[in-house]
Amino acid sequence: MMEIDSTKKAKQLCIDQYKKHIFLCVGPECCSQELGEEVWIHLKKRLSELKLAAPGGSGSVYRTRAACLRICGDGPIAVVYPDAVWYRKVDKDVMDKIINDHLVNGLVVEESVLAKNSDLQKEIKSE
Ligand code: FES
């Protein structure tokens, strides 16, 4: 196994400068892998187009492609941290709402919420 200097890698990625982190499950249990991959590619493209993928900006978003978030139904499943808001049935249209409303404007997309930690909702609003 290749030795990786994790401190150096974290510094290269500016990992300490991101404001939000979105995890997206790409299936195969909660949704088809085709749908999961389609939404994942869309998420990467939109974050890049909106210049949200780079660290440091006010809306900078880190993204992670997950193999399973242990819900395994009503997918694709996504979760946004540090807000701890979980979303279900995240197709490309729902992902656009999550990006525009939640990640950019700090508004929870209530109609797509699966679960949320109410203790962490003090600084974000509902639509
Ligand atoms: S396969 Fe998506 S949550 Fe388990």
Backbone and ligand atoms as CSV (ligand in chain L), in Angstrom:
chain,resi,resn,atom,element,x,y,z
A,1,MET,N,N,0.835,-1.192,0.000
A,1,MET,CA,C,0.000,0.000,0.000
A,1,MET,C,C,0.882,1.259,0.000
A,2,MET,N,N,0.482,2.224,-0.815
A,2,MET,CA,C,1.246,3.464,-0.907
A,2,MET,C,C,1.051,4.302,0.358
A,3,GLU,N,N,2.165,4.831,0.857
A,3,GLU,CA,C,2.110,5.662,2.069
A,3,GLU,C,C,1.614,7.061,1.699
A,4,ILE,N,N,0.555,7.513,2.384
A,4,ILE,CA,C,-0.006,8.848,2.140
A,4,ILE,C,C,0.202,9.680,3.400
A,5,ASP,N,N,0.675,10.896,3.206
A,5,ASP,CA,C,0.793,11.830,4.319
A,5,ASP,C,C,-0.565,12.539,4.436
A,6,SER,N,N,-1.385,12.115,5.390
A,6,SER,CA,C,-2.758,12.623,5.487
A,6,SER,C,C,-2.810,14.107,5.823
A,7,THR,N,N,-1.853,14.582,6.611
A,7,THR,CA,C,-1.825,16.012,6.949
A,7,THR,C,C,-1.559,16.839,5.694
A,8,LYS,N,N,-0.606,16.376,4.898
A,8,LYS,CA,C,-0.279,17.072,3.651
A,8,LYS,C,C,-1.467,17.029,2.685
A,9,LYS,N,N,-2.107,15.875,2.608
A,9,LYS,CA,C,-3.249,15.718,1.705
A,9,LYS,C,C,-4.400,16.627,2.131
A,10,ALA,N,N,-4.695,16.683,3.427
A,10,ALA,CA,C,-5.766,17.548,3.934
A,10,ALA,C,C,-5.468,19.009,3.632
A,11,LYS,N,N,-4.184,19.367,3.748
A,11,LYS,CA,C,-3.778,20.742,3.447
A,11,LYS,C,C,-3.955,21.039,1.956
A,12,GLN,N,N,-3.573,20.088,1.100
A,12,GLN,CA,C,-3.745,20.261,-0.350
A,12,GLN,C,C,-5.211,20.461,-0.706
A,13,LEU,N,N,-6.083,19.729,-0.013
A,13,LEU,CA,C,-7.523,19.808,-0.293
A,13,LEU,C,C,-8.183,20.986,0.416
A,14,CYS,N,N,-7.415,21.709,1.269
A,14,CYS,CA,C,-7.961,22.823,2.060
A,14,CYS,C,C,-9.193,22.347,2.833
A,15,ILE,N,N,-9.081,21.184,3.395
A,15,ILE,CA,C,-10.216,20.500,3.997
A,15,ILE,C,C,-10.833,21.279,5.170
A,16,ASP,N,N,-10.058,22.144,5.772
A,16,ASP,CA,C,-10.558,22.893,6.927
A,16,ASP,C,C,-11.296,24.170,6.528
A,17,GLN,N,N,-11.466,24.393,5.227
A,17,GLN,CA,C,-12.103,25.636,4.783
A,17,GLN,C,C,-13.516,25.453,4.245
A,18,TYR,N,N,-14.000,24.211,4.193
A,18,TYR,CA,C,-15.352,23.979,3.668
A,18,TYR,C,C,-16.399,24.290,4.718
A,19,LYS,N,N,-17.557,24.793,4.235
A,19,LYS,CA,C,-18.650,25.160,5.141
A,19,LYS,C,C,-19.684,24.040,5.274
A,20,LYS,N,N,-19.907,23.310,4.195
A,20,LYS,CA,C,-20.915,22.251,4.161
A,20,LYS,C,C,-20.300,21.001,3.556
A,21,HIS,N,N,-20.916,19.871,3.901
A,21,HIS,CA,C,-20.476,18.593,3.342
A,21,HIS,C,C,-21.731,17.811,2.970
A,22,ILE,N,N,-21.841,17.463,1.703
A,22,ILE,CA,C,-22.981,16.659,1.269
A,22,ILE,C,C,-22.506,15.263,0.897
A,23,PHE,N,N,-23.199,14.281,1.463
A,23,PHE,CA,C,-22.961,12.882,1.128
A,23,PHE,C,C,-24.135,12.426,0.261
A,24,LEU,N,N,-23.844,11.720,-0.802
A,24,LEU,CA,C,-24.898,11.171,-1.652
A,24,LEU,C,C,-24.679,9.683,-1.811
A,25,CYS,N,N,-25.708,8.906,-1.474
A,25,CYS,CA,C,-25.629,7.466,-1.712
A,25,CYS,C,C,-26.029,7.197,-3.152
A,26,VAL,N,N,-25.220,6.418,-3.829
A,26,VAL,CA,C,-25.474,6.106,-5.241
A,26,VAL,C,C,-26.004,4.676,-5.398
A,27,GLY,N,N,-26.561,4.103,-4.346
A,27,GLY,CA,C,-27.160,2.781,-4.407
A,27,GLY,C,C,-26.147,1.681,-4.130
A,28,PRO,N,N,-26.542,0.416,-4.325
A,28,PRO,CA,C,-27.645,-0.035,-5.181
A,28,PRO,C,C,-28.942,-0.373,-4.457
A,29,GLU,N,N,-29.003,-0.285,-3.128
A,29,GLU,CA,C,-30.217,-0.726,-2.440
A,29,GLU,C,C,-31.295,0.362,-2.403
A,30,CYS,N,N,-30.924,1.608,-2.177
A,30,CYS,CA,C,-31.927,2.675,-2.060
A,30,CYS,C,C,-32.398,3.182,-3.415
A,31,CYS,N,N,-31.600,2.933,-4.456
A,31,CYS,CA,C,-31.961,3.361,-5.812
A,31,CYS,C,C,-31.116,2.551,-6.781
A,32,SER,N,N,-31.453,2.643,-8.048
A,32,SER,CA,C,-30.617,1.966,-9.055
A,32,SER,C,C,-29.271,2.682,-9.119
A,33,GLN,N,N,-28.245,1.931,-9.436
A,33,GLN,CA,C,-26.925,2.552,-9.558
A,33,GLN,C,C,-26.900,3.548,-10.713
A,34,GLU,N,N,-27.730,3.316,-11.724
A,34,GLU,CA,C,-27.788,4.260,-12.852
A,34,GLU,C,C,-28.297,5.615,-12.373
A,35,LEU,N,N,-29.378,5.597,-11.580
A,35,LEU,CA,C,-29.924,6.852,-11.067
A,35,LEU,C,C,-28.934,7.507,-10.103
A,36,GLY,N,N,-28.342,6.713,-9.210
A,36,GLY,CA,C,-27.387,7.264,-8.247
A,36,GLY,C,C,-26.219,7.942,-8.952
A,37,GLU,N,N,-25.686,7.286,-9.968
A,37,GLU,CA,C,-24.554,7.866,-10.709
A,37,GLU,C,C,-24.974,9.127,-11.459
A,38,GLU,N,N,-26.187,9.110,-12.004
A,38,GLU,CA,C,-26.688,10.281,-12.745
A,38,GLU,C,C,-26.762,11.494,-11.806
A,39,VAL,N,N,-27.291,11.291,-10.612
A,39,VAL,CA,C,-27.422,12.404,-9.660
A,39,VAL,C,C,-26.043,12.834,-9.160
A,40,TRP,N,N,-25.146,11.880,-8.946
A,40,TRP,CA,C,-23.792,12.205,-8.495
A,40,TRP,C,C,-23.063,13.071,-9.521
A,41,ILE,N,N,-23.138,12.683,-10.779
A,41,ILE,CA,C,-22.497,13.463,-11.853
A,41,ILE,C,C,-23.117,14.857,-11.924
A,42,HIS,N,N,-24.432,14.907,-11.772
A,42,HIS,CA,C,-25.128,16.203,-11.789
A,42,HIS,C,C,-24.670,17.080,-10.623
A,43,LEU,N,N,-24.567,16.492,-9.440
A,43,LEU,CA,C,-24.105,17.249,-8.257
A,43,LEU,C,C,-22.711,17.830,-8.501
A,44,LYS,N,N,-21.794,17.010,-8.982
A,44,LYS,CA,C,-20.428,17.498,-9.233
A,44,LYS,C,C,-20.431,18.635,-10.256
A,45,LYS,N,N,-21.215,18.455,-11.314
A,45,LYS,CA,C,-21.274,19.464,-12.381
A,45,LYS,C,C,-21.835,20.777,-11.850
A,46,ARG,N,N,-22.928,20.725,-11.121
A,46,ARG,CA,C,-23.572,21.951,-10.634
A,46,ARG,C,C,-22.702,22.673,-9.594
A,47,LEU,N,N,-22.073,21.919,-8.702
A,47,LEU,CA,C,-21.200,22.570,-7.711
A,47,LEU,C,C,-20.043,23.275,-8.416
A,48,SER,N,N,-19.528,22.646,-9.443
A,48,SER,CA,C,-18.441,23.255,-10.201
A,48,SER,C,C,-18.930,24.495,-10.954
A,49,GLU,N,N,-20.071,24.378,-11.642
A,49,GLU,CA,C,-20.614,25.521,-12.399
A,49,GLU,C,C,-20.901,26.718,-11.493
A,50,LEU,N,N,-21.381,26.425,-10.299
A,50,LEU,CA,C,-21.742,27.503,-9.364
A,50,LEU,C,C,-20.541,27.971,-8.535
A,51,LYS,N,N,-19.392,27.374,-8.810
A,51,LYS,CA,C,-18.152,27.704,-8.093
A,51,LYS,C,C,-18.299,27.471,-6.585
A,52,LEU,N,N,-19.029,26.418,-6.252
A,52,LEU,CA,C,-19.202,26.039,-4.845
A,52,LEU,C,C,-18.239,24.931,-4.444
A,53,ALA,N,N,-17.566,24.350,-5.432
A,53,ALA,CA,C,-16.721,23.191,-5.147
A,53,ALA,C,C,-15.366,23.574,-4.574
A,54,ALA,N,N,-14.972,24.826,-4.755
A,54,ALA,CA,C,-13.668,25.253,-4.241
A,54,ALA,C,C,-13.798,25.683,-2.785
A,55,PRO,N,N,-12.790,25.406,-1.982
A,55,PRO,CA,C,-12.854,25.770,-0.561
A,55,PRO,C,C,-12.710,27.263,-0.340
A,56,GLY,N,N,-13.155,27.695,0.811
A,56,GLY,CA,C,-12.886,29.068,1.225
A,56,GLY,C,C,-14.013,30.042,1.010
A,57,GLY,N,N,-14.808,29.876,-0.062
A,57,GLY,CA,C,-15.914,30.791,-0.307
A,57,GLY,C,C,-17.005,30.619,0.726
A,58,SER,N,N,-17.950,31.544,0.732
A,58,SER,CA,C,-18.988,31.488,1.767
A,58,SER,C,C,-19.874,30.257,1.617
A,59,GLY,N,N,-19.981,29.708,0.413
A,59,GLY,CA,C,-20.847,28.545,0.241
A,59,GLY,C,C,-20.100,27.300,-0.150
A,60,SER,N,N,-18.834,27.216,0.147
A,60,SER,CA,C,-18.039,26.098,-0.346
A,60,SER,C,C,-18.524,24.765,0.216
A,61,VAL,N,N,-18.632,23.814,-0.686
A,61,VAL,CA,C,-19.266,22.530,-0.367
A,61,VAL,C,C,-18.336,21.373,-0.709
A,62,TYR,N,N,-18.071,20.521,0.269
A,62,TYR,CA,C,-17.329,19.286,0.039
A,62,TYR,C,C,-18.352,18.206,-0.287
A,63,ARG,N,N,-17.994,17.293,-1.149
A,63,ARG,CA,C,-18.957,16.269,-1.550
A,63,ARG,C,C,-18.330,14.897,-1.425
A,64,THR,N,N,-19.174,13.935,-1.052
A,64,THR,CA,C,-18.707,12.556,-0.925
A,64,THR,C,C,-19.739,11.614,-1.529
A,65,ARG,N,N,-19.242,10.733,-2.382
A,65,ARG,CA,C,-20.067,9.689,-3.004
A,65,ARG,C,C,-20.043,8.497,-2.063
A,66,ALA,N,N,-21.212,8.143,-1.544
A,66,ALA,CA,C,-21.289,7.054,-0.570
A,66,ALA,C,C,-21.874,5.803,-1.210
A,67,ALA,N,N,-21.435,4.657,-0.732
A,67,ALA,CA,C,-21.964,3.393,-1.237
A,67,ALA,C,C,-23.219,2.992,-0.473
A,68,CYS,N,N,-23.371,3.451,0.767
A,68,CYS,CA,C,-24.579,3.155,1.537
A,68,CYS,C,C,-24.604,4.058,2.769
A,69,LEU,N,N,-25.772,4.665,3.011
A,69,LEU,CA,C,-25.962,5.480,4.221
A,69,LEU,C,C,-26.916,4.777,5.198
A,70,ARG,N,N,-27.156,3.504,4.975
A,70,ARG,CA,C,-27.889,2.598,5.861
A,70,ARG,C,C,-29.388,2.869,5.947
A,71,ILE,N,N,-29.941,3.595,4.982
A,71,ILE,CA,C,-31.394,3.756,4.898
A,71,ILE,C,C,-31.941,2.711,3.931
A,72,CYS,N,N,-31.322,2.617,2.773
A,72,CYS,CA,C,-31.584,1.545,1.806
A,72,CYS,C,C,-33.012,1.517,1.251
A,73,GLY,N,N,-33.647,2.663,1.180
A,73,GLY,CA,C,-34.939,2.802,0.518
A,73,GLY,C,C,-35.166,4.257,0.218
A,74,ASP,N,N,-36.109,4.517,-0.723
A,74,ASP,CA,C,-36.472,5.902,-1.077
A,74,ASP,C,C,-35.285,6.742,-1.522
A,75,GLY,N,N,-34.312,6.116,-2.147
A,75,GLY,CA,C,-33.136,6.854,-2.584
A,75,GLY,C,C,-33.290,7.500,-3.931
A,76,PRO,N,N,-32.258,8.125,-4.389
A,76,PRO,CA,C,-30.992,8.320,-3.698
A,76,PRO,C,C,-31.157,9.106,-2.387
A,77,ILE,N,N,-30.411,8.689,-1.382
A,77,ILE,CA,C,-30.412,9.350,-0.073
A,77,ILE,C,C,-29.231,10.318,-0.030
A,78,ALA,N,N,-29.484,11.511,0.540
A,78,ALA,CA,C,-28.402,12.491,0.721
A,78,ALA,C,C,-28.488,13.045,2.129
A,79,VAL,N,N,-27.361,13.501,2.644
A,79,VAL,CA,C,-27.334,14.159,3.953
A,79,VAL,C,C,-26.359,15.322,3.886
A,80,VAL,N,N,-26.779,16.434,4.489
A,80,VAL,CA,C,-25.963,17.652,4.504
A,80,VAL,C,C,-25.501,17.928,5.924
A,81,TYR,N,N,-24.204,18.043,6.098
A,81,TYR,CA,C,-23.603,18.425,7.378
A,81,TYR,C,C,-22.918,19.771,7.234
A,82,PRO,N,N,-22.841,20.582,8.300
A,82,PRO,CA,C,-23.074,20.227,9.700
A,82,PRO,C,C,-24.533,20.335,10.129
A,83,ASP,N,N,-25.467,20.529,9.179
A,83,ASP,CA,C,-26.859,20.749,9.549
A,83,ASP,C,C,-27.589,19.461,9.915
A,84,ALA,N,N,-27.058,18.311,9.518
A,84,ALA,CA,C,-27.675,17.017,9.809
A,84,ALA,C,C,-29.094,16.935,9.267
A,85,VAL,N,N,-29.251,17.324,8.002
A,85,VAL,CA,C,-30.535,17.202,7.313
A,85,VAL,C,C,-30.405,16.094,6.273
A,86,TRP,N,N,-31.307,15.114,6.400
A,86,TRP,CA,C,-31.307,13.964,5.497
A,86,TRP,C,C,-32.426,14.135,4.479
A,87,TYR,N,N,-32.104,13.815,3.222
A,87,TYR,CA,C,-33.081,13.939,2.146
A,87,TYR,C,C,-33.308,12.591,1.475
A,88,ARG,N,N,-34.543,12.400,0.959
A,88,ARG,CA,C,-34.882,11.173,0.245
A,88,ARG,C,C,-35.321,11.485,-1.189
A,89,LYS,N,N,-35.298,10.446,-2.002
A,89,LYS,CA,C,-35.718,10.547,-3.407
A,89,LYS,C,C,-35.044,11.727,-4.108
A,90,VAL,N,N,-33.733,11.788,-3.971
A,90,VAL,CA,C,-32.967,12.915,-4.509
A,90,VAL,C,C,-32.625,12.654,-5.983
A,91,ASP,N,N,-33.584,12.993,-6.850
A,91,ASP,CA,C,-33.286,12.956,-8.280
A,91,ASP,C,C,-32.604,14.281,-8.665
A,92,LYS,N,N,-32.395,14.506,-9.936
A,92,LYS,CA,C,-31.668,15.727,-10.345
A,92,LYS,C,C,-32.435,16.995,-9.973
A,93,ASP,N,N,-33.764,16.965,-10.073
A,93,ASP,CA,C,-34.557,18.152,-9.718
A,93,ASP,C,C,-34.471,18.448,-8.221
A,94,VAL,N,N,-34.571,17.396,-7.403
A,94,VAL,CA,C,-34.462,17.594,-5.949
A,94,VAL,C,C,-33.059,18.057,-5.599
A,95,MET,N,N,-32.051,17.481,-6.256
A,95,MET,CA,C,-30.679,17.910,-5.988
A,95,MET,C,C,-30.501,19.391,-6.325
A,96,ASP,N,N,-31.112,19.848,-7.400
A,96,ASP,CA,C,-31.015,21.275,-7.729
A,96,ASP,C,C,-31.617,22.132,-6.618
A,97,LYS,N,N,-32.740,21.679,-6.043
A,97,LYS,CA,C,-33.345,22.438,-4.933
A,97,LYS,C,C,-32.433,22.411,-3.705
A,98,ILE,N,N,-31.848,21.271,-3.425
A,98,ILE,CA,C,-30.934,21.180,-2.273
A,98,ILE,C,C,-29.751,22.125,-2.480
A,99,ILE,N,N,-29.217,22.135,-3.692
A,99,ILE,CA,C,-28.073,23.019,-3.969
A,99,ILE,C,C,-28.496,24.480,-3.838
A,100,ASN,N,N,-29.567,24.847,-4.545
A,100,ASN,CA,C,-29.968,26.262,-4.579
A,100,ASN,C,C,-30.515,26.750,-3.241
A,101,ASP,N,N,-31.390,25.952,-2.641
A,101,ASP,CA,C,-32.063,26.419,-1.422
A,101,ASP,C,C,-31.216,26.172,-0.169
A,102,HIS,N,N,-30.743,24.942,-0.010
A,102,HIS,CA,C,-30.035,24.603,1.224
A,102,HIS,C,C,-28.572,25.035,1.189
A,103,LEU,N,N,-27.834,24.562,0.192
A,103,LEU,CA,C,-26.386,24.810,0.193
A,103,LEU,C,C,-26.043,26.271,-0.083
A,104,VAL,N,N,-26.829,26.934,-0.917
A,104,VAL,CA,C,-26.549,28.340,-1.231
A,104,VAL,C,C,-27.245,29.281,-0.255
A,105,ASN,N,N,-28.539,29.030,0.001
A,105,ASN,CA,C,-29.324,30.000,0.778
A,105,ASN,C,C,-29.645,29.574,2.206
A,106,GLY,N,N,-29.228,28.386,2.600
A,106,GLY,CA,C,-29.433,27.964,3.976
A,106,GLY,C,C,-30.867,27.624,4.329
A,107,LEU,N,N,-31.683,27.274,3.316
A,107,LEU,CA,C,-33.091,26.916,3.547
A,107,LEU,C,C,-33.263,25.415,3.377
A,108,VAL,N,N,-33.825,24.757,4.373
A,108,VAL,CA,C,-34.071,23.323,4.271
A,108,VAL,C,C,-35.182,23.073,3.247
A,109,VAL,N,N,-35.012,22.070,2.399
A,109,VAL,CA,C,-36.028,21.696,1.408
A,109,VAL,C,C,-36.993,20.725,2.086
A,110,GLU,N,N,-37.965,21.287,2.787
A,110,GLU,CA,C,-38.805,20.495,3.697
A,110,GLU,C,C,-39.521,19.338,3.018
A,111,GLU,N,N,-40.003,19.551,1.791
A,111,GLU,CA,C,-40.799,18.495,1.146
A,111,GLU,C,C,-39.975,17.249,0.823
A,112,SER,N,N,-38.674,17.347,0.889
A,112,SER,CA,C,-37.821,16.195,0.591
A,112,SER,C,C,-37.067,15.676,1.819
A,113,VAL,N,N,-37.376,16.232,2.996
A,113,VAL,CA,C,-36.659,15.823,4.209
A,113,VAL,C,C,-37.081,14.424,4.642
A,114,LEU,N,N,-36.102,13.610,4.934
A,114,LEU,CA,C,-36.318,12.287,5.522
A,114,LEU,C,C,-36.202,12.388,7.042
A,115,ALA,N,N,-35.212,13.117,7.516
A,115,ALA,CA,C,-34.983,13.285,8.953
A,115,ALA,C,C,-34.048,14.460,9.154
A,116,LYS,N,N,-34.123,15.057,10.332
A,116,LYS,CA,C,-33.165,16.122,10.663
A,116,LYS,C,C,-33.003,16.184,12.164
A,117,ASN,N,N,-31.845,16.624,12.564
A,117,ASN,CA,C,-31.559,16.774,13.986
A,117,ASN,C,C,-32.001,18.168,14.400
A,118,SER,N,N,-33.114,18.256,15.116
A,118,SER,CA,C,-33.697,19.554,15.467
A,118,SER,C,C,-32.760,20.406,16.303
A,119,ASP,N,N,-31.899,19.788,17.073
A,119,ASP,CA,C,-30.961,20.552,17.905
A,119,ASP,C,C,-29.974,21.351,17.060
A,120,LEU,N,N,-29.784,20.935,15.820
A,120,LEU,CA,C,-28.801,21.598,14.959
A,120,LEU,C,C,-29.439,22.554,13.967
A,121,GLN,N,N,-30.762,22.811,14.109
A,121,GLN,CA,C,-31.472,23.607,13.107
A,121,GLN,C,C,-31.565,25.084,13.462
A,122,LYS,N,N,-30.916,25.498,14.536
A,122,LYS,CA,C,-31.098,26.870,14.997
A,122,LYS,C,C,-30.625,27.914,13.988
A,123,GLU,N,N,-29.587,27.598,13.222
A,123,GLU,CA,C,-29.031,28.598,12.320
A,123,GLU,C,C,-29.497,28.449,10.885
A,124,ILE,N,N,-30.313,27.441,10.592
A,124,ILE,CA,C,-30.849,27.339,9.243
A,124,ILE,C,C,-32.357,27.416,9.310
A,125,LYS,N,N,-32.962,27.791,8.204
A,125,LYS,CA,C,-34.393,28.051,8.173
A,125,LYS,C,C,-35.090,27.014,7.306
A,126,SER,N,N,-36.401,26.937,7.473
A,126,SER,CA,C,-37.209,26.107,6.588
A,126,SER,C,C,-37.830,26.996,5.534
A,127,GLU,N,N,-38.147,26.400,4.386
A,127,GLU,CA,C,-38.785,27.171,3.311
A,127,GLU,C,C,-40.168,27.601,3.739
L,1,FES,S1,S,-27.819,1.688,-0.552
L,1,FES,FE1,FE,-28.354,3.831,-0.374
L,1,FES,S2,S,-28.716,4.007,1.754
L,1,FES,FE2,FE,-28.140,1.918,1.568
